[in-house]
């Protein structure tokens, strides 16, 4: 079985996650890094010594907590953008040391562990985030992605359900659950999820059409599949920043049309 995922802002990535029996392509829309600033305490500025990483500038003065937190979060964003997930994790460690009961920071660190292929660590952080804040829908979505990476699709479906119960507008959870239904060969349920996505939001439409097209394709509805693939490619042509996903859709379309051309 091959499970398709998307990450972050919807950019597709390819990471191999070994689970002993198969390799999974990372891709479920793992959610955005949620970087908020708050607090009023004062701490000495901290620094993490990692070569070639973006870090807060160090000085010997004391900084108000909100200023230090802002620097740390800015540095985290820079490192995430460059794929320096281990450095981002170390910086989030500092935030957690200041505010150990902040569910969003555990969610963020869990997301970084997930991107860094540290699934066990990710699950621990995301579960702890939900213990602190049981209504954090993004943590349910992210934890579900971890379960998918482990091959536990039933547990993943349950967590996506929790995310959607809390926030019915969580477009990533709708897409991710649809992909997981498709992997379970529940094509009608998958298509229903993608239909809902198109009703509630215009975000990530290129993904929704592409994934729904794949569900139609695997169900044997070739005309619907071709229409969705072509719509996805049309939307991707306007974006010009998702070449790997465009290639994926083109390969699916070629796979569908190949028997026709051979005949």
C-alpha positions in Angstrom: 0.0 0.0 0.0 1.2 3.5 -0.8 -0.1 6.4 1.2 0.1 9.9 -0.2 0.8 12.8 2.1 1.2 16.6 1.9 2.9 18.8 4.4 3.0 22.3 5.8 1.4 24.8 3.4 0.4 22.1 1.1 3.8 21.6 -0.5 4.3 18.0 -1.3 7.5 16.3 0.0 9.0 12.9 -0.4 10.4 11.3 2.7 10.9 7.6 3.2 9.6 6.3 6.5 10.5 2.8 7.3 8.0 0.8 9.2 9.5 -2.6 8.7 7.3 -3.6 5.8 6.9 -0.7 3.4 8.0 2.8 2.6 5.5 5.6 2.9 5.8 8.9 1.1 5.2 11.7 3.6 2.4 13.9 2.5 -0.7 14.3 4.7 -1.2 18.0 5.2 0.4 18.0 8.6 -0.7 21.4 9.5 1.0 24.8 9.8 3.6 25.6 12.4 1.6 27.7 14.9 4.0 30.4 16.2 2.4 32.7 18.7 4.1 35.1 21.1 2.9 35.9 24.6 4.1 36.3 28.2 5.6 39.0 30.3 8.5 37.4 32.1 12.2 38.2 31.7 14.9 35.7 30.9 18.5 35.9 29.9 18.8 35.4 26.2 19.5 31.8 25.2 21.3 30.5 22.3 21.6 27.1 20.6 25.0 26.3 19.2 24.3 24.6 15.9 26.5 25.1 12.9 24.9 26.7 9.8 21.6 27.3 11.6 19.7 30.5 12.1 19.6 31.5 15.7 18.5 34.4 17.8 21.4 36.9 18.2 23.1 36.5 21.6 23.9 39.4 23.9 24.6 39.5 27.6 21.6 41.6 28.6 18.3 40.4 29.9 15.4 40.4 27.5 11.6 40.6 28.3 10.1 37.2 27.8 7.9 38.3 24.9 11.0 39.7 23.0 13.0 36.5 23.6 10.0 34.4 22.5 9.6 36.4 19.4 13.3 35.9 18.5 13.0 32.2 19.1 9.9 31.8 17.0 11.3 33.9 14.2 14.4 31.6 14.2 12.2 28.5 14.3 10.4 29.7 11.2 13.7 30.4 9.4 15.1 26.9 10.2 11.8 25.2 9.2 11.9 27.0 5.9 15.4 25.7 5.3 14.6 22.2 6.4 16.6 22.4 9.6 14.1 20.4 11.6 16.6 19.2 14.3 17.5 22.8 15.0 13.9 23.9 15.1 13.2 21.1 17.6 16.1 22.4 19.8 14.7 25.9 19.7 11.2 24.7 20.6 12.8 22.9 23.5 13.7 26.3 24.9 10.1 27.6 24.5 8.8 24.6 26.3 11.3 25.1 29.1 9.8 28.6 29.6 6.1 27.5 29.2 5.8 23.8 29.9 2.0 23.8 29.6 1.7 25.3 26.2 -0.1 22.8 24.0 0.8 24.6 20.8 4.5 24.3 21.4 4.2 20.5 21.9 2.1 20.4 18.7 4.8 22.3 16.9 7.6 20.1 18.2 5.6 17.0 17.3 5.2 18.3 13.8 9.0 18.9 13.6 9.7 15.4 14.8 7.2 14.1 12.2 9.0 16.0 9.4 12.3 14.7 10.8 11.0 11.0 10.5 11.0 10.7 14.4 7.5 9.2 14.6 7.7 7.9 18.1 8.8 11.3 19.5 6.2 13.0 17.4 3.4 10.8 18.8 4.6 11.5 22.4 4.5 15.3 21.9 1.2 15.3 20.0 -0.5 13.1 22.7 0.9 15.4 25.4 -0.4 18.5 23.5 -3.9 16.9 23.5 -3.6 16.1 27.2 -3.1 19.8 27.8 -5.7 21.0 25.3 -8.2 18.3 24.2 -9.7 20.8 21.7 -6.5 21.3 19.6 -7.8 20.0 16.2 -4.4 20.4 14.5 -2.8 18.1 17.0 -5.4 15.4 16.2 -4.6 15.9 12.5 -0.9 15.7 13.0 -1.2 12.6 15.3 -3.3 10.9 12.7 -0.6 11.5 10.1 1.8 9.7 12.5 -0.6 6.8 12.7 -0.7 6.6 8.9 3.1 6.6 8.9 3.0 3.6 11.2 0.4 1.9 9.1 -2.4 2.2 11.6 -5.0 3.6 9.3 -8.0 2.8 11.6 -6.5 4.9 14.4 -5.7 7.6 11.9 -9.4 7.8 10.7 -10.4 8.1 14.4 -8.1 11.1 15.0 -9.2 12.8 11.8 -12.8 12.4 13.0 -11.8 14.1 16.3 -10.2 16.9 14.5 -13.3 17.5 12.3 -15.6 17.2 15.3 -13.7 20.1 16.9 -13.2 22.1 13.7 -15.4 21.1 10.7 -13.5 23.7 8.6 -10.1 21.9 9.0 -9.6 21.4 5.3 -6.3 19.4 5.8 -8.1 16.9 8.0 -10.8 16.4 5.4 -8.2 15.8 2.7 -6.1 13.6 4.8 -9.0 11.5 5.9 -10.1 11.2 2.3 -6.7 10.0 1.3 -6.7 7.5 4.1 -10.2 6.2 3.1 -8.8 5.8 -0.4 -5.9 3.7 1.0 -8.5 1.5 2.7 -10.2 1.2 -0.7 -13.3 3.0 0.7 -13.5 5.1 -2.4 -17.1 6.4 -1.9 -16.1 7.7 1.5 -13.0 9.2 0.1 -14.9 11.0 -2.7 -17.4 12.3 -0.2 -14.6 13.9 1.8 -13.2 15.6 -1.2 -16.7 16.8 -2.2 -17.1 18.4 1.2 -13.7 20.1 0.8 -14.9 21.8 -2.4 -18.0 23.0 -0.6 -16.4 24.5 2.5 -13.3 26.1 1.1 -11.4 27.2 -2.0 -8.1 26.5 -0.3 -5.9 23.7 -1.7 -8.4 23.0 -4.6 -5.6 21.7 -6.8 -4.9 19.1 -4.2 -8.6 18.2 -3.7 -9.2 17.7 -7.4 -6.0 15.7 -7.8 -6.8 13.4 -4.9 -10.5 13.0 -5.8 -9.4 12.2 -9.4 -7.2 9.4 -8.0 -10.1 8.1 -6.0 -12.3 8.1 -9.1 -9.4 6.5 -11.1 -9.1 3.6 -8.6 -12.8 3.2 -8.4 -12.9 2.8 -12.2 -14.7 6.1 -13.0 -12.3 7.1 -15.7 -14.2 10.0 -17.1 -14.6 11.7 -13.7 -10.9 10.9 -13.0 -9.7 12.6 -16.2 -11.9 15.7 -15.6 -10.5 16.0 -12.0 -6.9 15.5 -13.1 -7.2 18.1 -15.8 -8.8 20.6 -13.4 -6.0 20.0 -10.9 -3.4 20.6 -13.6 -5.2 23.7 -14.7 -5.0 25.1 -11.1 -1.4 24.1 -10.7 -0.4 25.9 -13.9 -1.6 29.1 -12.3 0.5 28.5 -9.2 3.9 27.5 -10.7 5.3 26.5 -7.3 4.3 22.8 -6.9 6.2 21.1 -9.6 6.5 17.7 -7.8 2.8 17.5 -7.3 2.1 18.5 -10.9 4.4 15.7 -12.0 2.4 13.3 -9.7 -0.9 14.3 -11.3 0.6 14.0 -14.8 1.9 10.5 -14.0 -1.6 9.4 -12.7 -3.2 10.8 -15.8 -0.7 9.0 -18.0 -1.3 5.8 -16.1 -5.0 6.1 -16.8 -4.7 7.0 -20.5 -2.0 4.4 -21.3 -4.4 1.5 -22.0 -6.4 3.8 -24.3 -3.2 4.7 -26.3 -2.1 1.1 -26.5 -5.4 0.1 -28.0 
